Amino acid sequence: MTWADGSRWDLTRGRALVELLVGGYPSEEHMRILVQELGMSLSVMPPPMELGLRWYQLARKMHDAGTLRQAAESLVTNKPVLRVRVSELLDDDPAHAGNPQDPYEVLLLSGQRPLIGRPDLRTALRDFLDGNLPVLVVRGDPRTGKSYSLQLILHVTDGHPDILVRYIDFSPAAAGNDASALMTKLRRRLGLPPAEDLGQPTTRARSATELVEDLVDDLVGRYEFRDQVRRILVVDGLNRLDLQADVHQLVGMLMKEVIYRQLPRTQLVLTGYAGQFDPALGDSITPEQVVPITAADVRFYFERLVLHRTLTDDELDSLVGEVVTGEGDIEDLARRVRSAVLRLMRPVPVGGTR
């Protein structure tokens, strides 16, 4: 049994398999015939939309129903040339080694970067994404790993053609420190031209409210934003001490527009945001307070790694003592954990032990 038969949807391989299914069953009639061959009700057919997105939704339903492998085998029957490629995609990806099946419980991110602890962040992000909630605010002391929220979002949404993540890094001083500078970067990430100059002596003279209202008008008026894609805007660096007050005004206004669904299918993630927000919006804002990593978090991390064998208590104690040295910051800890994990995941020599 592999991901194709179990409860875990392999984001990367699932997307690649969907692309093959789109080519093999390129019309609604083809899709209907396959659904009936699998013994599924036609009620699982997604509503009319872009073919790739429609197939992706149908493939997820097949996976949930346990018929995805059968659909892939039917594709091979019709196109034998795809046999090797489909067989590769139905297997588990070695890159998933070490990780639990649930993508929110990932332990090794892209590049084998460890994600240690963060149970509250994982829960908050699951609620935010699965519940399509409008705003997630991630707060915490400097160097506690707030940026991991972006890495987790990218991991969970990887392979979802209907979700687009846009990262706006406002942490460098060179990015500017006022509302106009933040909006310039935000518009660039969304593929929009700079805000129109209204003739004031400086761009900064435009109010934060005007900047956000212009953004909403431009997005709503553009054809490419009338699609079915969810856009997640991740704004980082909002805990800088040199930020002008109008930055918080702009962010507060942006939160309102997202909460009131004035931006098309848009969700907002703010990392390090220290500003206030309207108490009336509190129920629409998902807060997350990042806390420092503890030795207990590290031990639990090693306990949950999916390895070829179960680690003993003595081995766990030794690993924790090896990596929790009290030296450096969270990135230094992550590097030590990564080294230990890669050592644990090396193949055991045939007939030998470690």
C-alpha positions in Angstrom: 0.0 0.0 0.0 1.3 3.5 -0.9 0.0 7.0 -0.7 -2.4 6.2 -3.6 -4.2 3.7 -1.4 -3.9 5.4 2.1 -5.2 8.5 3.8 -2.2 10.7 2.8 -2.5 12.6 -0.4 1.0 13.0 -1.9 1.0 16.6 -3.0 3.7 16.4 -5.7 2.9 13.0 -7.2 -0.8 13.5 -7.0 -0.5 16.7 -9.1 1.7 14.9 -11.7 -0.8 12.0 -11.9 -3.7 14.5 -12.4 -1.8 16.0 -15.4 -1.7 12.5 -16.9 -5.4 12.0 -16.3 -6.2 15.3 -17.9 -4.4 14.1 -21.0 -6.0 10.7 -21.0 -9.5 11.9 -20.3 -9.8 15.4 -21.8 -13.5 15.9 -21.9 -16.5 15.7 -19.5 -17.8 12.7 -21.3 -14.5 10.8 -20.8 -14.6 11.7 -17.1 -18.1 10.5 -16.7 -17.3 7.1 -18.4 -14.4 6.6 -16.1 -16.4 7.5 -13.0 -19.0 4.9 -14.0 -16.3 2.3 -14.7 -15.1 2.8 -11.1 -18.6 2.2 -9.7 -18.8 5.7 -8.4 -21.9 7.9 -8.4 -21.9 10.7 -11.0 -22.6 13.1 -8.1 -18.9 13.2 -7.5 -18.4 15.1 -10.7 -17.1 18.6 -9.9 -19.0 21.5 -11.4 -17.8 23.0 -14.7 -14.5 24.9 -14.3 -11.0 24.8 -15.8 -10.2 21.2 -16.8 -7.1 20.8 -14.7 -8.7 22.1 -11.6 -11.8 20.0 -12.2 -9.7 16.8 -12.6 -7.8 17.7 -9.5 -10.9 17.8 -7.4 -12.2 14.6 -8.9 -8.9 12.8 -8.3 -9.0 13.9 -4.6 -12.5 12.4 -4.4 -11.2 9.2 -6.0 -8.4 9.1 -3.5 -10.8 9.4 -0.6 -13.0 6.7 -2.1 -10.1 4.3 -2.6 -10.4 4.2 -6.4 -7.5 6.4 -7.5 -5.2 3.4 -8.2 -7.9 1.8 -10.3 -8.3 5.0 -12.3 -4.6 5.1 -12.9 -4.6 1.5 -14.1 -7.4 2.3 -16.4 -5.4 5.1 -17.9 -2.5 2.7 -18.5 -4.8 0.3 -20.2 -5.8 3.0 -22.6 -2.2 4.4 -23.0 0.3 1.6 -22.3 3.2 4.0 -23.0 2.4 5.6 -19.6 2.9 2.3 -17.7 6.3 3.1 -16.3 5.5 6.7 -15.4 2.2 5.9 -13.7 3.9 3.1 -11.8 6.5 5.6 -10.5 3.8 8.0 -9.5 1.8 5.4 -7.6 4.8 4.6 -5.4 5.8 6.6 -2.4 8.2 9.4 -2.9 11.5 8.8 -1.1 11.5 12.6 -0.3 8.6 11.8 2.2 10.9 9.6 4.3 10.8 10.6 7.9 7.4 12.4 7.6 4.0 11.3 9.0 1.2 11.0 6.4 -0.6 14.1 7.6 1.1 17.1 5.7 0.3 19.4 8.7 2.5 17.1 10.9 5.5 17.4 8.6 8.8 17.0 10.3 11.2 17.5 7.4 10.4 20.4 5.0 11.9 21.0 1.6 15.7 20.5 1.7 15.3 18.3 4.8 14.8 21.4 7.0 13.4 20.3 10.4 10.1 21.7 11.6 10.3 21.1 15.4 7.3 21.4 17.7 4.9 24.2 16.8 1.7 22.2 17.7 -0.3 25.4 18.1 0.9 26.7 14.7 0.0 23.5 13.0 -3.5 23.6 14.5 -4.0 27.2 13.7 -2.8 26.8 10.1 -5.1 23.7 9.6 -8.1 25.7 10.8 -7.0 28.7 8.7 -6.6 26.7 5.4 -9.2 24.0 5.8 -11.8 26.4 7.2 -10.9 29.1 4.6 -10.6 31.7 7.4 -9.6 35.2 6.4 -6.7 36.3 8.6 -3.9 34.5 10.5 -1.6 36.6 12.7 1.6 34.9 13.9 3.4 36.7 16.7 6.5 35.9 18.8 9.8 37.1 20.0 12.6 37.7 17.5 14.4 34.5 16.3 11.8 32.2 17.6 11.0 30.8 14.1 8.0 32.8 12.9 9.2 32.3 9.4 8.4 28.6 9.7 4.7 29.5 9.2 5.5 30.3 5.6 7.5 27.1 5.1 4.6 25.1 6.5 2.1 26.9 4.3 4.2 26.2 1.2 4.5 22.5 2.2 0.8 22.0 2.9 -0.3 23.9 -0.3 2.3 22.3 -2.6 0.6 20.5 -5.5 -2.7 22.4 -5.1 -3.3 24.1 -8.4 -6.2 26.1 -6.9 -4.0 27.7 -4.2 -1.4 30.5 -4.9 0.9 31.6 -2.2 2.5 35.1 -2.5 5.2 36.1 0.0 5.8 39.7 0.7 9.1 40.1 2.7 9.1 43.5 4.4 11.8 42.7 6.8 14.9 44.2 5.1 15.5 47.9 5.8 16.1 48.4 2.1 12.4 47.6 1.4 11.4 50.9 3.0 9.4 51.6 6.2 6.2 53.2 5.2 2.8 52.2 3.9 3.6 53.3 0.3 6.7 51.0 0.3 4.8 48.0 1.6 2.0 48.6 -1.0 4.5 48.9 -3.8 6.0 45.5 -2.9 2.5 43.9 -2.4 1.3 45.1 -5.8 4.4 43.8 -7.5 3.9 40.4 -6.0 0.3 40.4 -7.3 1.4 41.4 -10.8 -0.1 44.9 -10.6 1.5 48.1 -11.8 2.6 50.7 -9.2 -0.2 52.8 -7.6 -1.1 55.8 -9.7 0.5 59.0 -8.6 -2.1 61.5 -7.5 0.2 64.4 -7.7 1.2 64.8 -4.1 4.7 66.0 -3.3 5.6 62.5 -2.2 4.0 59.1 -2.7 3.8 58.7 1.1 1.3 61.5 1.2 -1.3 59.1 0.0 -3.2 57.7 2.9 -3.1 54.0 3.8 -6.8 53.8 3.2 -6.5 55.1 -0.4 -3.7 52.7 -1.1 -5.8 49.7 0.0 -8.9 50.9 -1.8 -7.0 51.3 -5.0 -5.6 47.8 -4.6 -9.1 46.4 -4.1 -10.4 48.3 -7.1 -7.6 47.1 -9.3 -7.8 43.4 -8.3 -11.6 43.2 -8.7 -11.4 44.9 -12.1 -8.8 42.6 -13.5 -10.1 39.5 -15.5 -7.3 37.2 -14.2 -8.6 37.6 -10.7 -12.0 36.4 -11.6 -10.8 32.8 -11.5 -11.3 30.1 -8.9 -7.8 30.4 -7.4 -7.3 31.1 -3.7 -4.6 33.6 -3.0 -2.7 33.5 0.3 -0.8 36.6 1.0 2.0 36.1 3.5 3.4 39.5 4.8 6.6 39.1 6.9 8.7 41.6 8.8 5.9 43.6 10.4 7.7 43.6 13.8 10.4 46.0 12.7 11.0 48.9 15.1 11.5 51.5 12.4 8.1 51.1 10.7 6.0 54.2 10.3 2.6 54.3 11.9 0.9 54.3 8.4 2.2 50.7 7.9 0.0 49.5 10.7 -2.9 51.6 9.3 -2.5 50.0 5.9 -2.3 46.5 7.4 -5.4 47.1 9.5 -7.3 48.3 6.5 -6.1 45.3 4.5 -7.4 43.0 7.2 -10.8 44.5 7.0 -11.0 44.2 3.3 -10.0 40.5 3.4 -12.4 39.8 6.3 -15.3 41.5 4.5 -14.4 39.5 1.3 -13.8 42.5 -0.8 -10.6 40.9 -2.2 -11.4 38.0 -4.4 -10.7 34.6 -2.7 -7.9 36.1 -0.7 -6.5 35.1 2.7 -3.9 37.0 4.7 -1.1 35.8 6.9 0.8 38.4 9.0 4.0 37.3 10.7 5.4 39.5 13.4 2.5 42.0 13.2 2.5 44.0 16.5 -0.2 46.5 15.6 -3.7 46.6 17.0 -6.9 45.6 15.2 -10.6 46.4 15.5 -12.0 44.3 18.4 -15.1 43.8 16.3 -13.0 41.7 13.9 -11.5 39.5 16.6 -13.6 36.5 15.7 -12.4 36.6 12.1 -8.7 36.7 13.1 -6.8 33.5 14.0 -4.0 34.4 16.4 -0.9 32.3 16.9 1.8 33.0 19.5 5.1 31.3 18.7 7.0 30.1 21.8 10.6 28.9 22.1 11.5 25.3 21.4 12.2 23.1 24.4 14.1 19.9 25.0 10.8 18.1 25.3 9.8 19.4 21.8 13.0 18.0 20.4 12.6 14.6 22.0 9.0 14.3 20.7 10.3 15.3 17.3 12.7 12.4 17.2 10.0 10.0 18.6 7.7 10.9 15.7 10.2 10.5 12.9 9.2 7.7 10.5 12.3 5.5 10.4 13.1 1.9 9.6 13.1 1.1 13.3 11.9 2.5 16.7 14.5 4.5 18.6 15.1 3.4 22.2 14.8 5.7 25.2 18.6 5.8 25.6 19.0 6.8 21.9 16.4 9.5 22.3 18.1 10.8 25.4 21.5 10.8 23.6 20.0 12.7 20.5 18.4 15.4 22.7 21.7 15.9 24.6 23.6 16.1 21.3 21.4 18.8 19.7 20.0 20.8 22.7 23.3 22.5 23.6 22.0 25.9 24.5 24.3 27.4 21.9 23.2 29.7 19.1 19.6 30.4 18.1 16.8 28.3 16.5 18.5 28.1 13.2 21.6 26.6 14.9 19.4 24.1 16.7 17.7 23.2 13.4 21.1 22.6 11.7 22.1 20.2 14.5 18.8 18.4 14.4 19.1 18.1 10.6 22.5 16.5 10.8 21.2 14.0 13.4 18.2 13.2 11.2 20.2 12.6 8.1 22.4 10.2 10.0 19.4 8.3 11.3 18.0 8.0 7.8 21.1 6.5 6.1 20.4 3.0 4.8 21.6 0.2 7.1 24.3 -1.9 5.5 23.0 -5.4 4.5 23.7 -7.8 7.3 24.9 -5.0 9.6 23.7 -2.8 12.4 24.4 0.7 13.5 
